[in-house]
Protein backbone atom coordinates (compact mmCIF):
# COMPACT_ATOMS: atom_id res chain seq x y z
CA UNK A 1 0.00 0.00 0.00
CA UNK A 2 1.30 3.43 -0.81
CA UNK A 3 0.18 6.95 -1.32
CA UNK A 4 2.19 8.10 -4.31
CA UNK A 5 0.96 11.67 -4.49
CA UNK A 6 -1.09 13.90 -2.24
CA UNK A 7 -2.89 16.91 -3.60
CA UNK A 8 -2.94 19.43 -0.81
CA UNK A 9 -5.50 21.90 -2.06
CA UNK A 10 -9.20 21.41 -1.46
CA UNK A 11 -11.15 20.44 -4.56
CA UNK A 12 -14.93 20.84 -4.93
CA UNK A 13 -17.47 20.02 -7.60
CA UNK A 14 -21.26 19.78 -7.76
CA UNK A 15 -21.34 16.10 -6.84
CA UNK A 16 -18.56 15.49 -4.38
CA UNK A 17 -16.46 17.36 -1.86
CA UNK A 18 -12.88 16.15 -1.61
CA UNK A 19 -10.49 17.17 1.13
CA UNK A 20 -7.57 15.13 -0.10
CA UNK A 21 -6.92 12.87 -3.08
CA UNK A 22 -4.41 10.04 -2.85
CA UNK A 23 -3.42 8.52 -6.16
CA UNK A 24 -2.09 5.03 -6.07
CA UNK A 25 -2.88 1.78 -4.42
CA UNK A 26 -4.37 1.75 -0.93
CA UNK A 27 -5.55 -1.06 1.26
CA UNK A 28 -2.78 -3.64 1.14
CA UNK A 29 -1.87 -3.27 4.80
CA UNK A 30 -4.17 -1.88 7.43
CA UNK A 31 -1.31 -0.69 9.62
CA UNK A 32 0.03 1.41 6.78
CA UNK A 33 -3.44 2.65 5.85
CA UNK A 34 -3.95 3.59 9.49
CA UNK A 35 -0.69 5.55 9.48
CA UNK A 36 -1.66 7.32 6.26
CA UNK A 37 -5.12 7.99 7.70
CA UNK A 38 -3.62 9.52 10.84
CA UNK A 39 -1.35 11.77 8.78
CA UNK A 40 -4.10 12.89 6.41
CA UNK A 41 -6.55 13.54 9.26
CA UNK A 42 -4.04 15.86 10.91
CA UNK A 43 -3.61 17.78 7.66
CA UNK A 44 -7.14 17.76 6.27
CA UNK A 45 -9.42 16.90 9.18
CA UNK A 46 -11.48 13.82 10.06
CA UNK A 47 -13.22 13.48 6.66
CA UNK A 48 -11.16 13.01 3.51
CA UNK A 49 -11.09 11.09 0.24
CA UNK A 50 -8.59 8.53 -0.99
CA UNK A 51 -8.57 6.60 -4.24
CA UNK A 52 -8.53 2.81 -4.38
CA UNK A 53 -7.40 2.37 -7.96
CA UNK A 54 -9.68 4.86 -9.71
CA UNK A 55 -12.47 4.66 -7.14
CA UNK A 56 -12.99 7.47 -4.59
CA UNK A 57 -13.48 6.30 -1.02
CA UNK A 58 -14.32 8.54 1.93
CA UNK A 59 -12.39 7.86 5.14
CA UNK A 60 -13.76 8.83 8.55
CA UNK A 61 -11.11 9.21 11.25
CA UNK A 62 -11.82 9.69 14.96
CA UNK A 63 -14.56 8.87 17.45
CA UNK A 64 -16.76 11.91 16.90
CA UNK A 65 -17.06 11.54 13.13
CA UNK A 66 -17.38 7.72 13.25
CA UNK A 67 -20.12 7.97 15.89
CA UNK A 68 -21.94 10.65 13.93
CA UNK A 69 -21.96 8.50 10.80
CA UNK A 70 -22.61 5.01 12.18
CA UNK A 71 -24.87 5.83 15.14
CA UNK A 72 -26.40 9.29 14.80
CA UNK A 73 -26.96 8.88 11.05
CA UNK A 74 -26.91 5.13 10.93
CA UNK A 75 -29.57 4.63 8.26
CA UNK A 76 -27.77 6.86 5.75
CA UNK A 77 -24.46 5.06 6.31
CA UNK A 78 -25.91 1.53 6.54
CA UNK A 79 -25.00 0.39 3.02
CA UNK A 80 -22.23 -2.11 2.41
CA UNK A 81 -19.32 -0.71 0.45
CA UNK A 82 -17.33 -2.34 -2.27
CA UNK A 83 -15.01 -5.29 -1.53
CA UNK A 84 -14.93 -7.28 -4.80
CA UNK A 85 -12.98 -10.29 -3.50
CA UNK A 86 -15.59 -10.87 -0.77
CA UNK A 87 -18.57 -9.93 -2.93
CA UNK A 88 -17.78 -12.26 -5.82
CA UNK A 89 -18.60 -15.59 -4.10
CA UNK A 90 -21.66 -14.15 -2.32
CA UNK A 91 -23.35 -12.51 -5.34
CA UNK A 92 -25.27 -10.09 -3.13
CA UNK A 93 -26.66 -12.73 -0.76
CA UNK A 94 -26.25 -13.24 3.00
CA UNK A 95 -25.75 -10.64 5.73
CA UNK A 96 -22.26 -9.23 5.39
CA UNK A 97 -22.27 -8.00 1.80
CA UNK A 98 -25.93 -7.65 0.90
CA UNK A 99 -27.76 -4.35 0.64
CA UNK A 100 -31.23 -2.84 0.60
CA UNK A 101 -34.34 -4.78 1.54
CA UNK A 102 -32.57 -8.15 1.28
CA UNK A 103 -30.02 -7.12 3.89
CA UNK A 104 -32.68 -5.70 6.21
CA UNK A 105 -34.86 -8.82 6.04
CA UNK A 106 -32.03 -11.33 6.44
CA UNK A 107 -30.36 -9.36 9.23
CA UNK A 108 -33.64 -8.91 11.12
CA UNK A 109 -34.44 -12.60 10.78
CA UNK A 110 -30.92 -13.63 11.87
CA UNK A 111 -30.95 -11.40 14.97
CA UNK A 112 -34.39 -12.63 16.06
CA UNK A 113 -33.50 -16.28 15.42
CA UNK A 114 -30.15 -16.14 17.20
CA UNK A 115 -31.83 -14.54 20.21
CA UNK A 116 -34.54 -17.22 20.17
CA UNK A 117 -31.78 -19.81 20.61
CA UNK A 118 -30.39 -17.93 23.57
CA UNK A 119 -27.61 -15.84 22.05
CA UNK A 120 -26.83 -13.16 24.59
CA UNK A 121 -29.07 -14.82 27.19
CA UNK A 122 -28.54 -17.23 30.04
CA UNK A 123 -30.27 -20.00 28.08
CA UNK A 124 -27.16 -20.50 25.93
CA UNK A 125 -24.79 -20.37 28.86
CA UNK A 126 -24.99 -24.12 29.57
CA UNK A 127 -23.88 -24.82 26.01
CA UNK A 128 -20.92 -22.47 26.33
CA UNK A 129 -19.95 -23.93 29.69
CA UNK A 130 -20.01 -27.44 28.22
CA UNK A 131 -17.80 -26.33 25.36
CA UNK A 132 -15.46 -24.63 27.82
CA UNK A 133 -15.08 -27.95 29.65
CA UNK A 134 -14.28 -29.69 26.36
CA UNK A 135 -11.74 -26.98 25.58
CA UNK A 136 -10.07 -27.42 28.97
CA UNK A 137 -10.01 -31.19 28.52
CA UNK A 138 -8.37 -30.85 25.10
CA UNK A 139 -5.73 -28.50 26.54
CA UNK A 140 -5.10 -31.01 29.34
CA UNK A 141 -4.23 -33.61 26.69
CA UNK A 142 -1.17 -31.55 25.74
CA UNK A 143 0.37 -32.89 28.98
CA UNK A 144 1.97 -29.55 29.80
CA UNK A 145 4.22 -29.91 26.75
CA UNK A 146 4.94 -27.00 24.39
CA UNK A 147 2.13 -26.64 21.86
CA UNK A 148 0.67 -24.21 19.36
CA UNK A 149 -2.81 -23.48 20.74
CA UNK A 150 -4.26 -22.06 17.50
CA UNK A 151 -6.21 -25.15 16.46
CA UNK A 152 -7.69 -25.94 19.88
CA UNK A 153 -8.67 -22.32 20.52
CA UNK A 154 -10.41 -22.25 17.13
CA UNK A 155 -12.41 -25.42 17.80
CA UNK A 156 -14.46 -24.06 20.69
CA UNK A 157 -16.12 -21.04 19.00
CA UNK A 158 -16.60 -23.00 15.78
CA UNK A 159 -18.41 -25.75 17.69
CA UNK A 160 -20.67 -23.19 19.36
CA UNK A 161 -21.71 -21.87 15.95
CA UNK A 162 -22.25 -25.43 14.68
CA UNK A 163 -24.55 -26.16 17.61
CA UNK A 164 -26.65 -23.07 16.91
CA UNK A 165 -26.77 -23.58 13.13
CA UNK A 166 -26.94 -27.39 12.82
CA UNK A 167 -27.73 -28.51 16.40
CA UNK A 168 -24.54 -30.49 16.07
CA UNK A 169 -21.38 -30.59 18.13
CA UNK A 170 -18.25 -32.15 16.63
CA UNK A 171 -15.41 -33.98 18.28
CA UNK A 172 -12.26 -31.92 17.81
CA UNK A 173 -10.77 -34.70 15.66
CA UNK A 174 -13.83 -35.27 13.47
CA UNK A 175 -12.69 -35.07 9.83
CA UNK A 176 -15.73 -33.09 8.65
CA UNK A 177 -15.12 -30.59 11.43
CA UNK A 178 -11.43 -30.38 10.54
CA UNK A 179 -12.30 -29.70 6.90
CA UNK A 180 -14.73 -26.92 7.84
CA UNK A 181 -12.17 -25.30 10.14
CA UNK A 182 -9.38 -25.55 7.57
CA UNK A 183 -11.49 -23.91 4.86
CA UNK A 184 -12.67 -21.11 7.14
CA UNK A 185 -9.16 -20.40 8.38
CA UNK A 186 -7.79 -20.31 4.84
CA UNK A 187 -10.50 -17.89 3.71
CA UNK A 188 -9.71 -15.44 6.52
CA UNK A 189 -5.97 -15.57 5.85
CA UNK A 190 -6.45 -15.04 2.11
CA UNK A 191 -8.90 -12.13 2.40
CA UNK A 192 -6.47 -10.47 4.82
CA UNK A 193 -3.51 -10.93 2.47
CA UNK A 194 -1.85 -8.10 0.51
CA UNK A 195 -2.74 -9.74 -2.80
CA UNK A 196 -6.49 -9.78 -2.13
CA UNK A 197 -6.42 -6.21 -0.86
CA UNK A 198 -4.74 -5.31 -4.15
CA UNK A 199 -7.53 -7.18 -5.99
CA UNK A 200 -10.10 -5.13 -4.09
CA UNK A 201 -8.42 -1.98 -5.34
CA UNK A 202 -8.17 -3.30 -8.91
CA UNK A 203 -11.02 -5.85 -9.39
CA UNK A 204 -9.89 -6.68 -12.92
CA UNK A 205 -7.19 -8.82 -11.28
CA UNK A 206 -9.87 -11.16 -9.95
CA UNK A 207 -11.03 -12.01 -13.46
CA UNK A 208 -7.87 -12.16 -15.54
CA UNK A 209 -5.00 -13.08 -13.23
CA UNK A 210 -4.33 -16.29 -11.30
CA UNK A 211 -3.74 -16.05 -7.58
CA UNK A 212 -4.87 -17.20 -4.17
CA UNK A 213 -8.20 -15.42 -4.61
CA UNK A 214 -9.28 -18.52 -6.53
CA UNK A 215 -9.13 -20.48 -3.27
CA UNK A 216 -11.76 -18.17 -1.79
CA UNK A 217 -14.25 -19.29 -4.45
CA UNK A 218 -13.22 -22.93 -4.06
CA UNK A 219 -13.60 -22.89 -0.28
CA UNK A 220 -16.84 -20.93 -0.46
CA UNK A 221 -18.29 -23.56 -2.80
CA UNK A 222 -17.18 -26.35 -0.44
CA UNK A 223 -18.82 -24.69 2.57
CA UNK A 224 -21.94 -23.73 0.62
CA UNK A 225 -22.37 -27.32 -0.60
CA UNK A 226 -22.03 -28.65 2.94
CA UNK A 227 -24.57 -26.15 4.28
CA UNK A 228 -27.13 -26.99 1.58
CA UNK A 229 -26.64 -30.72 2.23
CA UNK A 230 -27.37 -30.12 5.91
CA UNK A 231 -30.41 -28.00 4.99
CA UNK A 232 -31.79 -30.80 2.78
CA UNK A 233 -31.39 -33.28 5.61
CA UNK A 234 -33.16 -30.90 7.97
CA UNK A 235 -35.93 -30.39 5.45
CA UNK A 236 -36.69 -34.12 5.42
CA UNK A 237 -37.31 -34.18 9.20
CA UNK A 238 -38.63 -30.65 9.70
CA UNK A 239 -41.24 -30.02 12.39
CA UNK A 240 -42.57 -26.49 11.88
CA UNK A 241 -43.84 -26.41 15.47
CA UNK A 242 -40.51 -27.40 16.96
CA UNK A 243 -37.53 -25.80 15.20
CA UNK A 244 -34.27 -27.34 16.35
CA UNK A 245 -31.75 -24.78 15.10
CA UNK A 246 -31.09 -21.87 12.76
CA UNK A 247 -31.48 -24.03 9.65
CA UNK A 248 -34.95 -25.17 10.73
CA UNK A 249 -36.05 -21.59 11.35
CA UNK A 250 -34.83 -20.49 7.93
CA UNK A 251 -36.56 -23.42 6.22
CA UNK A 252 -39.82 -22.60 8.02
CA UNK A 253 -39.52 -18.99 6.88
CA UNK A 254 -38.93 -20.20 3.32
CA UNK A 255 -42.14 -22.22 3.45
CA UNK A 256 -44.16 -19.37 4.93
CA UNK A 257 -43.01 -16.92 2.25
CA UNK A 258 -42.95 -19.24 -0.77
CA UNK A 259 -45.70 -17.22 -2.50
CA UNK A 260 -43.98 -13.88 -1.90
CA UNK A 261 -42.98 -12.44 -5.30
CA UNK A 262 -40.04 -10.68 -3.62
CA UNK A 263 -38.90 -13.79 -1.79
CA UNK A 264 -35.57 -13.36 -0.01
CA UNK A 265 -35.65 -16.67 1.86
CA UNK A 266 -34.07 -19.02 -0.66
CA UNK A 267 -31.48 -21.81 -0.48
CA UNK A 268 -28.91 -19.43 -1.95
CA UNK A 269 -29.53 -16.86 0.78
CA UNK A 270 -29.60 -19.61 3.40
CA UNK A 271 -26.20 -20.95 2.34
CA UNK A 272 -24.49 -17.55 2.21
CA UNK A 273 -26.12 -16.33 5.45
CA UNK A 274 -24.86 -19.39 7.34
CA UNK A 275 -21.46 -18.94 5.69
CA UNK A 276 -21.39 -15.32 6.90
CA UNK A 277 -22.37 -16.35 10.43
CA UNK A 278 -19.53 -18.89 10.43
CA UNK A 279 -16.97 -16.31 9.30
CA UNK A 280 -18.22 -13.62 11.69
CA UNK A 281 -18.98 -15.92 14.62
CA UNK A 282 -16.11 -18.38 14.68
CA UNK A 283 -13.01 -16.98 12.98
CA UNK A 284 -13.14 -13.56 14.62
CA UNK A 285 -13.65 -15.03 18.09
CA UNK A 286 -10.93 -17.65 17.63
CA UNK A 287 -8.49 -14.98 16.40
CA UNK A 288 -9.30 -12.90 19.47
CA UNK A 289 -8.73 -15.90 21.76
CA UNK A 290 -5.35 -16.58 20.15
CA UNK A 291 -4.37 -12.93 20.55
CA UNK A 292 -5.62 -13.06 24.15
CA UNK A 293 -3.49 -16.01 25.24
CA UNK A 294 -0.45 -14.45 23.56
CA UNK A 295 -0.98 -11.16 25.41
CA UNK A 296 -1.45 -12.99 28.71
CA UNK A 297 1.87 -14.76 28.09
CA UNK A 298 3.51 -11.43 27.35
CA UNK A 299 2.09 -9.89 30.54
CA UNK A 300 2.30 -12.50 33.35
CA UNK A 301 1.54 -9.83 35.95
CA UNK A 302 -1.86 -9.30 34.33
CA UNK A 303 -2.49 -13.05 34.17
CA UNK A 304 -1.65 -13.39 37.87
CA UNK A 305 -4.21 -10.71 38.82
CA UNK A 306 -6.91 -12.38 36.74
CA UNK A 307 -6.20 -15.74 38.35
CA UNK A 308 -6.30 -14.18 41.81
CA UNK A 309 -9.75 -12.78 40.98
CA UNK A 310 -10.88 -16.16 39.66
CA UNK A 311 -9.73 -17.85 42.88
CA UNK A 312 -11.52 -15.29 45.01
CA UNK A 313 -14.82 -15.15 43.10
CA UNK A 314 -15.21 -18.57 41.45
CA UNK A 315 -12.73 -20.91 43.09
CA UNK A 316 -11.12 -23.92 41.44
CA UNK A 317 -14.03 -26.34 41.21
CA UNK A 318 -17.12 -24.49 39.98
CA UNK A 319 -17.46 -23.61 36.28
CA UNK A 320 -17.35 -19.86 35.54
CA UNK A 321 -20.71 -18.30 34.66
CA UNK A 322 -21.76 -14.96 33.26
CA UNK A 323 -23.05 -13.78 36.65
CA UNK A 324 -19.46 -13.87 37.84
CA UNK A 325 -18.46 -11.10 35.43
CA UNK A 326 -20.12 -8.36 37.47
CA UNK A 327 -17.98 -9.43 40.46
CA UNK A 328 -14.77 -9.59 38.43
CA UNK A 329 -14.02 -6.04 37.25
CA UNK A 330 -10.34 -6.70 36.57
CA UNK A 331 -11.03 -9.74 34.39
CA UNK A 332 -13.76 -7.83 32.55
CA UNK A 333 -11.31 -4.97 31.98
CA UNK A 334 -8.68 -7.40 30.66
CA UNK A 335 -11.11 -8.91 28.15
CA UNK A 336 -12.06 -5.43 26.90
CA UNK A 337 -8.43 -4.28 26.78
CA UNK A 338 -7.46 -7.34 24.73
CA UNK A 339 -10.10 -6.44 22.15
CA UNK A 340 -9.16 -2.76 22.18
CA UNK A 341 -5.45 -3.42 21.92
CA UNK A 342 -5.50 -6.03 19.13
CA UNK A 343 -7.81 -3.87 16.99
CA UNK A 344 -9.15 -6.94 15.15
CA UNK A 345 -10.75 -5.07 12.23
CA UNK A 346 -8.69 -1.88 11.96
CA UNK A 347 -10.69 -0.25 9.18
CA UNK A 348 -13.95 -2.16 9.66
CA UNK A 349 -15.83 -3.66 6.75
CA UNK A 350 -16.58 -0.99 4.15
CA UNK A 351 -19.82 0.95 4.49
CA UNK A 352 -21.64 2.92 1.80
CA UNK A 353 -24.13 5.77 1.90
CA UNK A 354 -27.67 4.76 0.91
CA UNK A 355 -28.55 8.19 -0.52
CA UNK A 356 -26.91 11.52 -1.31
CA UNK A 357 -25.67 12.73 2.07
CA UNK A 358 -24.68 16.17 3.30
CA UNK A 359 -22.11 15.34 5.94
CA UNK A 360 -20.12 18.02 7.73
CA UNK A 361 -20.66 20.41 4.82
CA UNK A 362 -19.60 17.87 2.22
CA UNK A 363 -21.89 16.20 -0.29
CA UNK A 364 -21.30 12.44 -0.51
CA UNK A 365 -23.11 10.83 -3.48
CA UNK A 366 -25.27 7.76 -3.00
CA UNK A 367 -23.29 4.52 -3.17
CA UNK A 368 -19.94 6.05 -2.19
CA UNK A 369 -17.80 3.62 -0.19
CA UNK A 370 -17.05 4.75 3.38
CA UNK A 371 -14.15 3.48 5.47
CA UNK A 372 -14.44 4.01 9.22
CA UNK A 373 -11.13 3.84 11.05
CA UNK A 374 -11.86 1.79 14.16
CA UNK A 375 -8.19 2.10 15.08
CA UNK A 376 -8.66 5.86 15.46
CA UNK A 377 -11.43 5.16 17.98
CA UNK A 378 -9.93 2.23 19.90
CA UNK A 379 -6.52 3.91 20.08
CA UNK A 380 -7.69 7.45 20.83
CA UNK A 381 -5.16 8.85 23.29
CA UNK A 382 -7.69 11.20 24.91
CA UNK A 383 -9.89 8.27 25.97
CA UNK A 384 -7.10 5.70 26.41
CA UNK A 385 -3.83 7.26 27.66
CA UNK A 386 -0.83 5.54 26.04
CA UNK A 387 -3.09 3.60 23.66
CA UNK A 388 -0.20 1.55 22.21
CA UNK A 389 0.41 0.05 25.66
CA UNK A 390 -1.56 -3.00 26.82
CA UNK A 391 -3.12 -1.74 30.05
CA UNK A 392 -6.37 -3.09 31.62
CA UNK A 393 -6.47 0.17 33.57
CA UNK A 394 -8.00 1.74 30.45
CA UNK A 395 -11.27 0.12 31.58
CA UNK A 396 -10.98 0.64 35.35
CA UNK A 397 -11.84 3.69 37.43
CA UNK A 398 -9.79 4.99 40.34
CA UNK A 399 -11.58 2.57 42.71
CA UNK A 400 -10.85 -0.49 40.56
CA UNK A 401 -14.41 -0.79 39.26
CA UNK A 402 -15.06 -1.66 35.62
CA UNK A 403 -15.47 1.48 33.51
CA UNK A 404 -17.49 1.41 30.30
CA UNK A 405 -16.34 3.45 27.34
CA UNK A 406 -18.35 4.68 24.37
CA UNK A 407 -15.10 4.41 22.41
CA UNK A 408 -15.17 0.61 22.68
CA UNK A 409 -16.21 -0.21 19.11
CA UNK A 410 -14.51 -3.57 18.74
CA UNK A 411 -17.73 -4.91 17.17
CA UNK A 412 -18.27 -1.77 15.07
CA UNK A 413 -21.37 0.30 15.81
CA UNK A 414 -24.78 1.20 14.45
CA UNK A 415 -26.97 -0.78 12.09
CA UNK A 416 -24.13 -2.85 10.64
CA UNK A 417 -22.53 -3.83 13.93
CA UNK A 418 -21.72 -7.51 14.42
CA UNK A 419 -24.85 -9.69 14.82
CA UNK A 420 -22.87 -12.04 17.05
CA UNK A 421 -21.59 -9.43 19.50
CA UNK A 422 -23.51 -10.80 22.49
CA UNK A 423 -22.34 -14.35 21.79
CA UNK A 424 -18.71 -13.29 21.32
CA UNK A 425 -18.71 -11.38 24.61
CA UNK A 426 -19.96 -14.46 26.45
CA UNK A 427 -17.50 -16.79 24.74
CA UNK A 428 -14.48 -14.62 25.44
CA UNK A 429 -15.29 -14.29 29.14
CA UNK A 430 -16.24 -17.94 29.74
CA UNK A 431 -13.47 -19.54 27.67
CA UNK A 432 -10.68 -17.35 29.02
CA UNK A 433 -11.74 -17.70 32.66
CA UNK A 434 -12.11 -21.47 32.22
CA UNK A 435 -8.57 -21.71 30.84
CA UNK A 436 -7.01 -19.52 33.53
CA UNK A 437 -8.97 -21.33 36.25
CA UNK A 438 -7.40 -24.66 35.32
CA UNK A 439 -3.97 -23.79 33.91
CA UNK A 440 -0.87 -21.73 34.46
CA UNK A 441 0.38 -20.34 31.15
CA UNK A 442 4.10 -20.96 30.71
CA UNK A 443 5.93 -19.33 27.84
CA UNK A 444 8.71 -21.21 26.06
CA UNK A 445 10.66 -17.95 25.72
CA UNK A 446 11.24 -14.99 27.99
CA UNK A 447 7.99 -12.92 28.03
CA UNK A 448 10.06 -9.85 27.17
CA UNK A 449 10.98 -11.49 23.86
CA UNK A 450 7.40 -12.26 22.84
CA UNK A 451 6.28 -10.29 19.79
CA UNK A 452 2.52 -9.74 19.72
CA UNK A 453 2.48 -7.96 16.35
CA UNK A 454 -0.09 -9.33 13.93
CA UNK A 455 1.45 -11.18 10.97
CA UNK A 456 -1.42 -10.40 8.59
CA UNK A 457 -3.26 -7.12 8.77
CA UNK A 458 -5.10 -6.63 5.50
CA UNK A 459 -8.62 -6.99 6.91
CA UNK A 460 -8.44 -9.01 10.13
CA UNK A 461 -5.45 -8.84 12.47
CA UNK A 462 -4.12 -12.41 12.52
CA UNK A 463 -1.83 -13.18 15.49
CA UNK A 464 1.62 -14.70 14.90
CA UNK A 465 2.13 -18.41 15.63
CA UNK A 466 3.51 -19.18 19.07
CA UNK A 467 3.91 -21.99 21.56
CA UNK A 468 3.31 -22.33 25.27
CA UNK A 469 2.75 -24.93 27.97
CA UNK A 470 -0.60 -25.30 29.75
CA UNK A 471 0.43 -26.36 33.25
CA UNK A 472 -2.52 -27.82 35.25
CA UNK A 473 -3.11 -26.18 38.63
N, C-alpha and C positions, 0 to 999 in steps of 0.2 A: 504494500500500500504506500502510495506517495502522493504528495500534493505538489505537482510540478510547477504551478504558477498561481499566484494569488493576486487577484485584481483588487486593489485597495479601495477604489472609489465606489460609492453607492450607485447602483444602477436601478432604474425604475422603468416599468412600462405599464400599459393598461391592464395587463393580465396578472403580472407577478412582480413582487417586490423582492429584490435580491440584495442582501447585505454584503455577501462575499461569494465569489465564484472560484471554485477550485477545479482546475482542469487536470485531468489525469485519472488515475485508477485508485479508488478508495474502497476500503472494506476488507482488505486481505488480512488484517490483523487488528483486533479490537483494541489492543493496548495502544497501537500507533494511532488508530482513529481517535481514541480517547485523548491522546496527547495533542493531536491536531485540533480536536474539538475544544480543548481547554485553551489553546493558543488563540484560535479564532474567536472564541467567546470573549476573551479579554480585549481583543481588538475591535470586534464588531458587535458585541452584545450577545444575549442569550438566544437569539433567533438568527440563523444565517443559512445560506444555501451552498451545498457542495454538488459536484457533478459525479455521478457514478457512470462512467462511460460518457454518454451524451445526455443522460437523464438527470434533471435537477431534483435534488432531494433536500428537504428542509430539516435542519438539525435543531433540536431544542436542548439547551444546556442549562442545568440548574433546577433546584427544587421548585421555585416559584413558577417558572414557565412550564415545567413538566406537569405540575399539579393543575395549573390553569387549563392546559390542554386535555389531559386525560381524565380529570375529575370534574372540574367546574364546567368544561365544555365537552364532556365525554362523548355525547352523541355525534357531534361534528367530527371528532377525531377517532371514531370507532371503526373506520374501515381498515382492511388489512392491506399493507403496502406490498410493493413488488419484491419477490424473492424467487426468481425463476427456477432455481435448482430444487427448491422445496415445492413450488407450485406444480411443476411438470407431472410428477406422479399422482398428485391429488386431483388435478383437473377441476378445481373449484369446489370439491366436496369436503366434508368433515367440518371440524371446528376451527382449526388453526389458520387455514388460508382460504376460507370461504368468506363471502361478503353478502350484504343485502339481507333479504328476507330469509334466504337459506341459512345464513349464519345465525340470525336471531332465533329461528325455530329450533335448529339443532343445538345451539348453546343452551337455550331455555330448557329444552327436553333433557339434556345431559345434566344440567345442574339439579333439576328436580329429581331425576332418577338416581343420581349419586347420593343425594340427601336421603332419598327413600330407603337406600341400603345402608344408611348410617354414617355416611361420610361427614365428618365434622361433629358427630354425635357420639354419645357413650355406647350406642348399640354396636358400633364397629370396633370398640376398644378390645373386646375379647379376642377378635380375630387378629388384631395387631399384637396383642400380648402373646398369643399362641405363636405367631411368626417370630416374635422376639425370642421366645424360648428355643425355637428351631435354629435361629441365627446363633444364639449362644452355644447351643449344642454342636453346631458345625464348627464354630471357632475353637471349641474344646478339643475337637478331633485333630487340630494342628499340633497338639501335644507340646505346646509352649515352644515349638521350633520356629525359626524364621520363616515367614510366609508373606506373600503378596495378598492383601485382603480384598483386592478389587472385585474378584468374582463373587466371593461370599457376601460382601456388602451390597452387591447388585442383585443378588437372589431375593433378598427379603422384600424390597419394594416391588419388584417384578411379580412376586407371588401374591402380594396384596392386590395388585391390579388384576391378576388372573382370577382371583377369588371373587372380585366384584363383577368382572366382565363375564367369566365363564362358569362361575361357581366351582372352580377347580383349583386345587393347590397341588403343585408339583414337588416331587422330591428334587433336591438340589442336583442330583446326578441323572435325572430323567433326560433322555436324549432329545425329546421334543422341546423341553424347557431350555436345554442348552442351545438348541438351534435358534429358538426365539431370542434368547439373550444375546447370542453372537450377532444376529442380524441387526438387532436394535443398537447394540454397541457400535457396530461398524457404521451404521447410518449416522449416528451422532458425531463420530470422529470425522467422517467424510464431509458432512455439511459444515463442520467447524474448520475445515482445512483451508489453506490459502488458495488452492486451485478452485474450489467451489465458490469461494467468495469472489474470485476473479470472474467465474462464470456468471455470477449474479450481476456483476457490473457489465459484462459483455455476453448476453444470453446466446449470441450466435455460436459461441464455443460449445454450448450444450448440444447443438444439432450437427455440427460439422467436424468436431475434433474428438478423438478418443480421450479417455481419462477416467478417473475414479468415479466421476459422476454417474457413469453407467451402472455402478454397483448400487447406487441409491434406487434406481428403477428396478433392478433385479431383486433386491431385498424387499422393496415395497411390494412387489408382486408375490413374493414368497409369503410375506405376512398377510397380505390381503387374501390370498388363496386359503391360508389356514383359518382366518377369521370367518370367511364365507362357509367353509366346511363345517366349522363349529355351529354357525347359524343354521345351516341346513339340518344338522343333528338336533338342535334345539327345536326347530320348527316341527319335527316329527313327533316330539313329545310335549308340545306346548300346552299349558293349561292357562287360559287367559285370566282365570280367577286367582291364580297363584304363581305369579312371576318369580322365577328363581334368581335372576341376575339381570345385568344390563342388557344382554342379548335378548332375553325374553321380553323385556319392556319395549325394546325397539321393534321387535317382531309384532307385538300387540299393536303398537302405534301404526305400523305398516298396514295391518289388517283394518284398523279403524279408519284409516284415511285412504284406502285403496281407490275410492271413487273421486278423490280430490283431484281436479285437473291440474293443480299446481303442487302435486305431491313431492315432498322433499324426503319422505321416509322410504328410501329404496335400499336395495342390497349394496349398491355402490356407496351411498352415503353411510350406511351401516359400517362397511369395511373400513372406510377412511376415517370415520369418527372414532372407531375403536383403535385404529392405528395411531391417531393423534393422542388419544388418552394414554396409550402405552408410552409414546415418546415423552409426553408431558408429565406423566405420573410415575414412571419408573426410572428413566434415564437421568432426569434432573435430580431426583431424590438420591439415587445411588451415587451420582457425581458429588453431591453435597456431603453424603456420608463419608466418601473417600477423602474429600478435602478435610472433613471434620477430624477424622482419626489422625491424619497427617499433622494438622495444627495442634492437636492435643499431644502428639509426640514431640513437636517442636517446643511446646510450652508446658513442661511437666508440672510447673507450679500451679497452672490453671487446672490441670487434670486432678491434682491433689485436692484442691478446694472443692471441685465438683464431687469427688469421691467422699470427702468429709461430709458434704451436704446429703449425699445419698445415704451414708451410714446413719446420719442423725434423723432423717425424715422417713426413709423407707426401710433401712436395715439390709441384711444380707439374704433374707429368706423369702420375703414377699415380693411379688412381681411389681414393678413400677406401674402406676396408673396416672391418668391425666389429672386427677384431683391433686396429685402430689405437686404438680407444677406450681400452683399458687403458693406452696410452702417452700419452694426452692428457687428463690429469686436469682441466686448466682448461676445456677444451671440454666435457667431460662435466659439469662443475659448472655451466657456462653453460646447457646444455640443461636440466638439472634446475631451475636457478633461474628460467628462463623459465616452466616449467610451474608452479612454486610461486608465482611472482609474479602471473601472469595469473589463476590460480584459475579455471580454465575452467568448472567446474561447482560454483559456490559452495555450493549446498545439496544437491548430489548428486541423483540420481533418488530419488523417495520409496521407502522400504522399508515393510514391514508385518510385524508379528509373526505367526508361523504357529500360535501357540497362546497361551493365557493365560500371561503371563510375570511372574514376580516379579523386578523389576529395581531394585536399590538401594532396597529396602524399599517399592517401589511396584508395585501390580498393574496391568499393562497388558493389557486384554482382547484376545483373538484378533482379528486383522484390523485393529487400530489402525494408522493410518499413522504412520510414523516419519521425521522429517527429520534427517539427520546433517549438521551444519555442517562441511563440508570446509575452509571459510575459517578456522574456529577452530583447525584442525589445521595447515594450511599457513602460517598467519600467527601461530602461537604465538610470543610474544616470548621465551619461555624457551628454546626450541629454535633460533629464528632471531632473533637480536638485530636490532632495527630492521626488523621484517618488512615494513613498507611501503616499504622502500628496495630497489631492484634491486641485489643484491650476490652475485655468484658465490661469494664467500667463505663464504656460508652452507653450502656443500657442499665446503669445503676445510679440511684440518687445518692446524696451524701449520707443517708442512713442505711444504705445497702439494700434498699427496696428496688424491685424491678421498675424500670422507667420506660414507658412507651415512647415511641418517636414517630411522628408523621413522616419522617424522612425514610423510614424503613419500607422500601418498595422492592424488596427482593422478589416478589411475585408480580411485579408491575402494579398497575393501579387502574381504576376505572372500569369501563365496560368490557375491556379485553383482558382483564387480569386473569391469572391462572385459575381454571375451574377446579383444580385439585389442591388449592392452597390449604384448605382445612385439613385434608388428608395428609399432606406433606408435613404440616406443623406437628400433627400427632405422631407420625412416623419418626421424625427426627428426634423428638423428645423421648419417645418410648424405646427406640432402638439404641440410642446413645446411652441412656441411663441404664438399660439392661446390660450393655457391654461393660460399662464402667463399674457396675455393681458386681460383676463376676470376674473381671480381669484387671490386672495391672498391665499397662501398655509399656513394653520395653523396646526401645529403639535399638537397631543393630549398629547405629553410628552415634557419635556425639550429637545431642539435640542441636547444638550450635551449628553443626554442619548440615543440618536438614534444609533443603531448598524447597519452599512451598509454592514456587512460581508455577503457574499453569503452563503445560507444554503445548496446548492448542488453545487458541483464543480467538477463533474466527467468528463463532456465534456463541457457543457454550464454553466456559472455562473448564478444561479437562485437567485434572490434577496429574502430576508426574507419577510414574510407578515408584513404589517404595516397598520396603519390607519391615516387619516388626514381629515381635513375639507377644502372644496373648498368654500371660502368666495367670493361671487360676488363683483366686484369693480365697 
